[in-house]
Amino acid sequence: MVDAPGTPPRTRPGVVTLSSWLLILVAAIQVLNLIVALAVVGKIRDVLADAYAGTSAESAADIAYAFSIITAVVSLLIAAGLVVLALLNNRGKNGSRITTWVLGGILFCCTGGGLLTGLTGGMTGGGNTTGDMPSSEEIQRRLEDALPSWYTPVNLLLGLVALLALLAALILLALPQANEFFRKPKAGWEPPVPGGAYPAYPSHPGQSGDPSYPSYPPAPGTPPSTGGQPPSAPGGQPPSAPGGQPGERRDPEPPSGS
């Protein structure tokens, strides 16, 4: 996860990581459902073609087959989308979290509806039909005889696990820890770039930008400085005071005998 320059690094909470893994689990179940559906779609087509042969709904087998193929393709796309959303959620993308809630809510309703239909009435409803159409109970009996014995239990188990995993993933994304992670971080202090220019010291008008130092008053008895070098004695040596110290002036001695 890469944040914008100047923002403090964010730590992904465990609830977001767990939610992403649950989304990947739901995607894997979607792929398993696709494999199971493709394994039995041929037998379902044969049963429906035999049941509706010679009736006004003779094309029902082809319609059911086409619907199964379209459902398989949609399931594969949903599985890929869930994986992409899981990866984006791990990076703290708030837009992907909102998309996860929308897509997850729709998928939750569809999965729950299909699971409820499988538990109550199977692939068809109860009741008899009129005319040359076979009854729904007859079609259901033929499907149960043609399909493998493991099909219905496996289908219901995968649907129940996917439903619970999806519900848990959506709830985890709504917890306070997840809200803090998906909130846009505030820009923090940005350290100076190596080699960059530092701010100059303030200067008075007409002066350079070099720092100025305070001046102190001269010591008592010291002549004011003129800003130049002290006068030098003949020969290039500074004047010396009585006692031979350089820098001090010696007054001439008066002539003797006067």
C-alpha positions as a printed Julia matrix, in Angstrom:
258×3 Matrix{Float64}:
   0.0     0.0     0.0
   1.49    3.28   -1.11
   0.29    6.56    0.34
   0.74   10.01   -1.05
   4.0    11.82   -0.22
   3.88   13.56    3.12
   1.26   11.22    4.63
   2.02    8.83    7.48
   2.01    5.11    6.59
  -1.17    3.2     7.37
  -1.38   -0.27    8.86
  -4.05   -2.56    7.45
  -6.25   -3.87   10.27
  -6.97   -7.56   10.6
 -10.68   -7.14    9.87
  -9.91   -5.85    6.36
  -7.48   -8.69    5.68
  -9.99  -11.28    6.91
 -12.74   -9.71    4.8
 -10.57   -9.94    1.7
  -9.83  -13.61    2.33
 -13.55  -14.28    2.74
 -14.24  -12.57   -0.58
 -11.63  -14.79   -2.21
 -13.32  -17.8    -0.61
 -16.66  -16.76   -2.1
 -14.96  -16.4    -5.49
 -13.54  -19.92   -5.19
 -17.0   -21.26   -4.33
 -18.38  -19.52   -7.42
 -15.84  -21.4    -9.54
 -16.75  -24.69   -7.85
 -20.42  -24.06   -8.51
 -19.54  -23.4   -12.13
 -17.73  -26.74  -12.4
 -20.59  -28.62  -10.73
 -23.18  -26.95  -12.97
 -21.26  -27.75  -16.16
 -20.88  -31.36  -15.04
 -24.65  -31.95  -14.96
 -25.97  -29.47  -17.53
 -26.0   -32.14  -20.24
 -28.12  -34.52  -18.17
 -30.56  -31.74  -17.26
 -30.95  -30.91  -20.92
 -31.65  -34.53  -21.82
 -34.25  -34.87  -19.06
 -36.08  -31.7   -20.09
 -35.95  -32.63  -23.79
 -37.47  -36.04  -23.05
 -40.1   -34.59  -20.69
 -41.26  -31.86  -23.07
 -41.03  -33.9   -26.27
 -44.13  -33.48  -28.42
 -45.48  -30.59  -26.36
 -45.8   -26.88  -27.0
 -42.77  -26.27  -24.74
 -40.45  -28.57  -26.66
 -37.79  -25.85  -26.82
 -37.62  -25.62  -23.02
 -34.57  -27.89  -22.97
 -32.6   -25.6   -25.27
 -33.66  -22.54  -23.28
 -32.58  -24.15  -20.0
 -29.25  -25.14  -21.55
 -28.55  -21.63  -22.83
 -29.55  -20.18  -19.47
 -27.11  -22.52  -17.71
 -24.23  -21.42  -19.96
 -25.02  -17.73  -19.4
 -25.22  -18.3   -15.65
 -21.83  -20.04  -15.72
 -20.2   -17.1   -17.55
 -21.74  -14.59  -15.11
 -20.51  -16.67  -12.15
 -17.0   -16.63  -13.57
 -17.09  -12.84  -14.01
 -18.4   -12.37  -10.47
 -15.6   -14.54   -9.11
 -12.98  -12.45  -10.93
 -14.6    -9.24   -9.7
 -14.57  -10.42   -6.08
 -10.85  -11.17   -6.28
 -10.12   -7.72   -7.72
 -12.22   -6.04   -5.03
 -10.42   -8.01   -2.32
  -7.03   -6.79   -3.57
  -8.21   -3.18   -3.81
  -9.72   -3.34   -0.32
  -6.35   -4.41    1.04
  -4.9    -1.2    -0.43
  -7.44    0.99    1.33
  -9.51    2.04   -1.7
 -12.8     3.36   -0.37
 -14.44    3.13   -3.8
 -13.77   -0.61   -3.92
 -15.33   -1.01   -0.48
 -18.52    0.69   -1.66
 -18.54   -1.48   -4.78
 -18.09   -4.55   -2.59
 -21.16   -3.62   -0.58
 -23.26   -3.11   -3.72
 -22.1    -6.23   -5.57
 -22.05   -8.28   -2.37
 -25.6    -7.27   -1.5
 -26.88   -8.32   -4.92
 -24.97  -11.6    -4.77
 -26.21  -12.24   -1.24
 -29.83  -11.89   -2.35
 -29.31  -14.15   -5.37
 -27.45  -16.8    -3.39
 -29.99  -16.72   -0.59
 -32.87  -17.0    -3.04
 -31.29  -19.93   -4.84
 -30.52  -21.67   -1.58
 -34.07  -21.19   -0.34
 -35.47  -22.54   -3.61
 -33.26  -25.6    -3.38
 -34.33  -26.3     0.18
 -38.06  -25.89   -0.41
 -38.93  -26.96   -3.92
 -35.85  -27.97   -5.84
 -35.5   -26.8    -9.41
 -39.24  -26.69  -10.05
 -42.27  -25.87   -7.99
 -45.11  -28.1    -6.92
 -48.52  -28.5    -8.52
 -49.88  -30.04  -11.7
 -50.19  -28.55  -15.16
 -52.94  -28.9   -17.7
 -52.94  -30.01  -21.34
 -50.05  -31.93  -22.81
 -47.5   -30.35  -20.44
 -45.95  -32.68  -17.86
 -46.41  -31.77  -14.22
 -43.61  -30.07  -12.3
 -43.58  -32.98   -9.86
 -42.91  -35.37  -12.74
 -40.04  -33.22  -14.01
 -38.57  -32.97  -10.53
 -38.75  -36.76  -10.12
 -36.99  -37.32  -13.45
 -34.24  -34.83  -12.54
 -33.63  -36.49   -9.19
 -33.33  -39.86  -10.89
 -30.95  -38.57  -13.58
 -28.66  -36.38  -11.45
 -25.91  -37.87   -9.27
 -26.75  -38.41   -5.62
 -24.04  -35.97   -4.52
 -25.31  -33.07   -6.63
 -27.99  -31.67   -4.35
 -26.04  -31.94   -1.02
 -22.89  -30.42   -2.54
 -24.83  -27.64   -4.21
 -26.63  -26.73   -0.98
 -23.45  -26.9     1.1
 -21.49  -24.64   -1.24
 -24.37  -22.17   -1.34
 -24.63  -22.04    2.46
 -20.86  -21.53    2.96
 -20.77  -18.81    0.29
 -23.75  -17.05    1.87
 -22.2   -16.98    5.37
 -18.73  -15.99    4.09
 -20.15  -13.15    2.02
 -22.23  -11.85    4.91
 -19.21  -11.9     7.24
 -17.04  -10.1     4.67
 -19.57   -7.3     4.27
 -19.95   -6.87    8.03
 -16.18   -6.75    8.6
 -15.84   -3.9     6.1
 -18.33   -1.84    8.13
 -16.51   -2.11   11.49
 -14.87    1.02   13.03
 -11.36   -0.35   12.44
 -12.12   -0.65    8.74
 -13.63    2.84    8.62
 -10.42    4.32   10.03
  -8.35    2.43    7.47
 -10.43    3.54    4.48
 -10.61    7.17    5.6
  -8.41    9.5     3.57
  -5.21   10.21    5.58
  -4.24   13.75    6.47
  -1.03   15.16    5.04
   1.77   15.18    7.59
   5.17   16.84    7.88
   7.39   16.26    4.89
  11.16   16.17    5.6
  13.46   18.28    3.42
  14.79   16.62    0.3
  18.54   15.93    0.4
  20.33   18.55   -1.68
  17.44   21.0    -1.58
  17.82   24.65   -0.64
  17.23   25.71    2.96
  15.46   28.97    3.79
  17.73   32.02    3.98
  18.11   34.16    7.08
  16.14   37.39    7.07
  18.18   40.41    6.08
  17.69   44.15    6.11
  17.17   46.06    2.87
  20.43   46.69    1.09
  22.24   43.8     2.79
  23.09   40.35    1.6
  21.37   37.27    2.77
  24.28   36.26    5.06
  23.42   36.11    8.74
  24.26   39.22   10.73
  25.69   39.08   14.21
  24.98   41.57   17.0
  27.56   44.29   17.72
  28.75   45.13   21.24
  29.81   48.56   22.55
  33.59   49.21   22.75
  35.38   48.94   26.06
  35.93   52.17   28.05
  38.97   54.12   26.87
  39.06   52.41   23.47
  39.01   54.84   20.52
  36.17   54.28   18.12
  36.94   52.08   15.16
  36.95   53.69   11.75
  36.48   50.41    9.98
  40.03   50.36    8.59
  43.39   49.0     9.7
  45.32   50.71   12.55
  48.01   53.12   11.39
  51.38   51.59   11.0
  54.72   53.04   12.04
  57.53   53.76    9.61
  58.89   50.53    8.27
  55.49   48.87    8.16
  55.39   48.09   11.91
  52.47   49.07   14.08
  53.15   51.83   16.57
  54.26   50.67   19.96
  53.49   52.12   23.36
  56.05   52.69   26.14
  57.11   49.31   27.18
  57.58   48.08   23.64
  54.09   46.67   23.14
  52.95   46.84   19.53
  49.86   48.85   18.84
  50.55   51.53   21.49
  51.89   55.08   20.77
  54.99   56.42   22.59
  55.23   60.16   23.16
  58.65   61.72   22.4
  60.8    62.38   25.47
  61.6    66.03   26.19
  65.2    67.09   25.49
  67.49   66.87   28.46
  68.86   69.99   30.11
  65.86   72.18   29.29
